[in-house]
Amino acid sequence: MMPDSVPQHVREIQAIAAVPRVLETVATMTGLGFVCIAHVTDTTWTTCAVHDQLGFGLQAGDPLDVTTTLCEEVRATRQPIVIDSVRDSDSYRDHHTPRLYGFQSYFSIPIFRPDGDYFGTLCGLDPKPAALSEGATMSALTLFAELISRQLETDRSLRATRSDLLSERETAELREQFIAVLGHDLRTPLSAILTGAELLKHRSTDPATDKIVERMRSSAMRMAGLVDNVVDFTRGRMGSGLALELCQSADVHLMLDQVVDELRGVYPHRVIRSDIARGIALRSDPQRLAQLLSNLLKNALLHGDSGEPIHVDARIDGASFVLAVSNAGPDLSQTVIDQLFKPYWRATSRAGDEGLGLGLYIVDQIARGHDGAIGVTSTDGRITFTFSMPAA
């Protein structure tokens, strides 16, 4: 890792893995003993990368007085300088730079960023003359300078993308933490509303009041379900996973019966027929199984044909526990079925949709937590969600 004091432009060049090989190739191709990439401004000249077989002594980050270099002229004209032999050059025979640095052959090819800004030069020198101005050599040197330019932009874009992803990840984590805390804090007032609604229901003798109280109760229960789904979702996304408290229970059917009875009370005008076997013994989290059934039933109540009954079936089938919820409704395409258990997904064709699109996602997570699976079939106007898990 480079020290923090190293200039950013030096870091940019050093981060390009191909630069050492490029400089070595240029040195071999031209026969020059010193080749480097320099960052050049109107007041500075800084070594960014170097291939030195002359013992010139420059390292990455080392500066030169820009007024003693020919790169200053390249920056001003934005044109390359190529010298095969200083002693044979009318332009540079008496120039102070060749005398100061003792070279006879020299090249400096400008490097531009893709937006046209001047970065610096790909340059090289040697105390012996060299045939640098030949067409093939010039084309190769220009190509290497363009490759460095493009790589600078690629690396800049990559850094920007990584920064954006990191920022987005941090924002997402904060958002999910906020949702989790908010969901937790909402449970207390929701519990108070539900308790108050139950109390009013038992004390009221007015049918009109009963309807209002029942509406309050069903709305609060729906909100509680949404909160539970959001909290579970954020826990899963933040890495802690869905919390399961596995235990051996011989009366799982009681918890499932309670879910059915509760939703019958919330939706008194809908028919829910249940066939839940007695004495179902499982090593499971009964509360999570109840949540799974609740989410499946709410999905059926929301999307199924309101004029047809919903069927709930739970039993031990061989070595498996099987729970199925079915309702009448239009057949689902395989494309829709493939999307059902994804978070925040809701079929656009379903008018009047409620919720956040997390219910079936939570169902899938609970199924996985029990080493089970959830499947869907949709044929002949009947849609069935089937959960199965090992019964042993």
N, C-alpha and C positions, 0 to 999 in steps of 0.2 A: 504494500500500500504506500502511495506517495505521500510525503508530508503535506500538511494543509497549506504551507507557505508556497508550494509550487503553483505557478500561475495556471489559470483554467485552460488557456490555449495549449500549454504544454501537456496538461492532463488529457486533453482531447486527442492529441496525436499519440501519446503513450498508450491510450486505451484501444487504439487500432492494432489488433494482433498482427496484421499483415505488414506493418510498416518496416520492421527489421528485415524481412525478406525482400521487400521492395527496394530498400536502400542497398542491400547486398547485390541484388540483381542489376541495379543501375550501375554500381561500381564495377561489376564484372563485365557488363555490356560496354561501358565507356572506357574502361581501363584506368579510371581516376582513383586515387588513393583516399580521397575525402569526399563524402557525399552526406548531405544533411537536409532536414526540413526545418525551415526557420519561420518564425512569426515576425512579421515586419509591420511597423507603424511609421508615422512620420518622424518619430523621435526614438524608437527602440528597435533593436534586432535581438531576438531571443532564440537560442537553439531549442528545438522541440524533440528532435531525434537525430542520431548521428551514427554513421558508419565510418570509422577513422582508422586507416592503415598508415597514416603519415605521422602519427603522434602529434597531431595538431593541438590536442589538449582540451577541446571543448566537450562538455557534457550537457545532457538535457537540462535546460533551465539556465545555462550560462549565457550572458549577454555579450554583445559586441557594440562598439560605437557605430551606429548606423551610418554616420557620415564617412566612415572608412570602408564601406562596402559598396558593391555595385547593385545590391538588392534595393537600395534607395532609388536608383534610377529605374529599376524594373517596376517598383511600386508607382513611381510618377508617370511612367509611360504605359504601364499595364501590358508591356511587350517583353518577350524573353530576350536575354542576352546570351549569345553563344560565341566563344572565342576558341578557335583551334590552336592558335599560337599567338601569344601576346607580341612577341618580337616582330611578327609579320603583319600585325594589325595597325592600320593607320589611326584608328580611333582610340586604342588602348595602349599603344606602345609606350607612351609617356605618362600614362595615368598613374596616380599615386597608389591606387588599391593593389594592382599587381606587384608593384615594388614592395609595398608594406607586407603583403602576405606571401610573396615569393612564388607565384604560380605563373605558368605559361598557358595551360588549358583551363577553361572555365565555362560553366553554364549556370544560368539561373532562370527557371521556368516559373511563371506566376501561378499561384494556387488561389482560386476564387471559391467562395462558398456558393452554393447553388442559387442564392438570391442575388449574386453579383458582387457582394462585398469582398474586398481584398483580404485574404488571410496572410499570405506570405509567399515563400518560394521553395521549390525543390532545387537545390543548388549543389554544385560539386566543383572541385579544383584539383590540380596536380602540377608539380613542378616541371613536368615534361609535356610537350605538345601532344594533342590527340585529335583525331578526326571526329569532331562532334557535330559539325554542321551538315553532315550527310543526311539525305532525306529520311532514310530508315531510322537513324539514330534520333533525329529530331521528332519524328512521329512517335517513337517509343517513349521519349522523355515527356512529350506532351500528354500521351496517354496515361503515364504514371501519375502525372500531376492531376489529371481529371479524376483518376481513380481515388486518389487521396481526398479530393474535393467531395466526391460523392459519398465516400465513407464517413467523412466528417458530418455530412447531413444525415446519413443513416444513423450514426451513433447519437446525434443530437435528437433525432426523432425518437429513438429507442429510449433515451434518458427521459424525455418528456412523457412518453407513454408510461414508463415505469413510475414516474412521479405521479401522474394522473391516477394510475391504478392504486398506488399506495394511498393517495388522498381519498380515493373512492372507497377503498377498503376500510380506512379509519372512520370515514363518515358513516359507512354501513354499520360498523361495529357500534358506534355511538348511537345510531338510530335504533339498532336492535336492543341495546342496553336500555335506552329510554323507553322503548315499547314494553320491555320486560318489567321495568320498575313501575311504569304507569299501569300495566295490567295487574300487577300485584297490589298496587294502592287502590285500584278500582274495586277489588273484591270486597273490601270492608263496607263501603256504602251500598254496594249491590246486595250484600247479605242483610243489611239493615232494611232495605226496601222489601226484599223477599219476606223477611220476618214480619214486617209491618203489614204486608199484604195478607199473609196467612192469618194474622191476628184480626184484621178487619173482616176477612172472609168469615171467620167463626162468630164474630160479634154482630155482623150485619143481618138485618131482617128485610132489607129493602132490595127487591130484585134488580132495580136500576143500579143501585150501588154495587151489588154483586157483580154485575157485568163490568163495571169500571175496575173493580178490584181484580177481577180475573184477567182483564186486559193488562193491568199493571204487572200482575204476577207473570204472565206469559212473556211480556216485554222484558222484564228483569231477568227471567230465565234465559231468554235468547241472548241478552247482553252478556250474561255470565258465561254462556257457551262460547261466544265470540272471544271474550277475554281469555278463557282457558285455551282456546285454539291459538291465539296470538302468543301467549306466554310459552306454550309448548313449542310453537314454531321457532321463536327466538332462542329458546334453550338449545334446540337442535342445531340451528344455524351458528350459534356461538360456540359450539363444540362440546357442550356438556351433555348433549343428547337428551332423549326423552327419559324422564325419571320413572323408573319402574320399581315397585316393591313386591318382589315375587314371594309367594307363600303357598303352602299347601292348603287348599280349601275344598270342603265337601259340599258347600252350599252356594256355588256360583250362580245357580238358578235364581236364588233370592234377589241378588243384585240385578240380574237381567229382568226379572219380573218387575222390579221397582222402576226401571227405566221405561218399560212399556206402559205401566200404569201412570207414570208421571206425564208422558207425552200424550196419553189418552186424555188426561185432564187439561192439558194445554190446547189440544186440538179436539174438542168434544164432538165436532161434526164429522170427524174422519173415523173410518173403521180400521182398527189394527187387530189382526188376528194372530195370536201367538201359540206356538206349540213348543214350549221349552221343557225339556226333559227334567225330571226331578233327580236330585242327588248327584249332580254333575261334579265330579272331583277332579280338580286340576291344580298343577303348580303354576300359578299365574299371579297377575296383579288384578284382582277383581274390579277395583275402581277404574283401571284403564280399560278393561273389557267392557265395563258399563259405558265408558266414554266412547269406545268404538261403536257399540250398538246405538248409542244416542246419536252419534254423528250420521250413521247409516240411516237411522229412522228419520232424522230431520231432513236428510237428502231426499228420501222417498216421499215424505210429506210435502216437501217444497216442489219437487219436480214430477211426481207421479200424477196419474189421473185421479182427480179429487173424488170422482164418483165410484172408484173401484177400491176394494180393500187392500191393505198392505199386509203381507205375511211375514212373520218372524218364526224361524225354525232354529232350534239349538239342540244338539244331541252329541253323544259319543258315537262315532262311526269307526269301528275297528280300533286302530291305534291313534285316531285323530279326534279332536274336538272340532265340530263343524257348526258355524253360525251363519245363517243365510237370511237376508232381507230382500224381499222382492216386491215390486209394484208394477202396475200397468202403466204403459206409456209408449210413445213412439220409439221404434227401434233405433239404437245408437250405431253410428258407423264405427268402423275400426279406428279411424282417425280420431274420433272423439274419445273412444275408450282408451286409446294410448295416452291421452292428455289428462285423464280424470284425476290422477293422483299427484299431479304436479302442483306446487304451491301457487296460489293466487290465480289459478286457471278457472275460468267459468265459461261455459258454452254461450256464445253470443246469441245463439238461436233461442235461448230460454228467456222469455220475457218476464219481467218482474222479479228478477233474481235478487236474493238477499245474501248477506254475509260477505266474507272476504275471499272465498275460494280456498280456505284452508282445511275445511272439515275432512274431506277425503284424503288430503295429504297426511293429516294427523292419524287417520285410520290406518294408512299404509305404514306409518312409523310405529304405531302400536303393534301392528301385525308382525313387523320385522323384529321388534323388541321381544316378542314371544317365540322367536324362531318359526314364525308362521308366514302365511301369505294371504293376500286378498285378491280375488279375481272377479271378473264381471262377465256375465253373459247377457245378450240382448237378442231375443228371437220371438217372433210371433206376438209382438206387442207386450212382452213381459221382460222386465229388466231385473236381474238378480245379482246382488253382491254377496259373495261367499268368502267367509274367513275360515281358515283352517290352521290348526296348530297341533303339535304332538300332545296326546292325552296322557302319556306316561309321565 
